[in-house]
Amino acid sequence: IKRPLKAIVDAIRTTVENAPSELMADLYESGILLSGGGSLLRGIDAIVKKELQMPINIVDDPLTTVVRGTGILLEDNALLKEVESLGNITIK
């Protein structure tokens, strides 16, 4: 399981490193929320915290958070435009 965990940590690290500079301070102050099935891996939060040296938390309902958040986004055109303006994101 070491290799898959390293891949997850590397993906998170790459995402953080490519985040807009104005978001970096928020990430290091508030931390990252892990969601989805991968966040249920025992100890993943501690591993990511150790590797990235930033606060890491797991959301309350990791298996449905992504779907619920996507639903909220798709129902709110103003929010969708705001998210699209953050970077190379286009939702059609």
Contacts in CASP RR format, 6 or more apart in sequence:
PFRMAT RR
TARGET T0000
AUTHOR 0000-0000-0000
METHOD contacts of the structure
MODEL  1
IKRPLKAIVDAIRTTVENAPSELMADLYESGILLSGGGSLLRGIDAIVKK
ELQMPINIVDDPLTTVVRGTGILLEDNALLKEVESLGNITIK
1 41 0 8 1.000
5 41 0 8 1.000
5 44 0 8 1.000
5 47 0 8 1.000
8 38 0 8 1.000
8 41 0 8 1.000
8 44 0 8 1.000
8 48 0 8 1.000
9 47 0 8 1.000
9 48 0 8 1.000
9 51 0 8 1.000
9 52 0 8 1.000
12 32 0 8 1.000
12 48 0 8 1.000
12 52 0 8 1.000
13 51 0 8 1.000
13 52 0 8 1.000
16 24 0 8 1.000
16 27 0 8 1.000
16 32 0 8 1.000
16 52 0 8 1.000
16 54 0 8 1.000
19 27 0 8 1.000
20 86 0 8 1.000
20 87 0 8 1.000
27 54 0 8 1.000
28 54 0 8 1.000
30 55 0 8 1.000
31 54 0 8 1.000
31 55 0 8 1.000
31 56 0 8 1.000
31 57 0 8 1.000
32 48 0 8 1.000
32 52 0 8 1.000
32 54 0 8 1.000
32 55 0 8 1.000
32 56 0 8 1.000
32 57 0 8 1.000
33 57 0 8 1.000
33 58 0 8 1.000
33 59 0 8 1.000
34 44 0 8 1.000
34 45 0 8 1.000
34 48 0 8 1.000
34 56 0 8 1.000
34 57 0 8 1.000
34 58 0 8 1.000
34 59 0 8 1.000
34 62 0 8 1.000
35 58 0 8 1.000
35 59 0 8 1.000
35 62 0 8 1.000
35 65 0 8 1.000
35 66 0 8 1.000
36 62 0 8 1.000
36 63 0 8 1.000
36 65 0 8 1.000
36 66 0 8 1.000
37 62 0 8 1.000
37 63 0 8 1.000
38 44 0 8 1.000
38 62 0 8 1.000
39 45 0 8 1.000
39 58 0 8 1.000
39 59 0 8 1.000
39 62 0 8 1.000
40 58 0 8 1.000
40 62 0 8 1.000
40 63 0 8 1.000
44 58 0 8 1.000
45 56 0 8 1.000
45 57 0 8 1.000
45 58 0 8 1.000
46 56 0 8 1.000
48 56 0 8 1.000
49 55 0 8 1.000
49 56 0 8 1.000
59 65 0 8 1.000
72 79 0 8 1.000
73 79 0 8 1.000
73 80 0 8 1.000
73 83 0 8 1.000
73 91 0 8 1.000
74 80 0 8 1.000
74 91 0 8 1.000
80 91 0 8 1.000
83 89 0 8 1.000
83 91 0 8 1.000
84 90 0 8 1.000
84 91 0 8 1.000
END
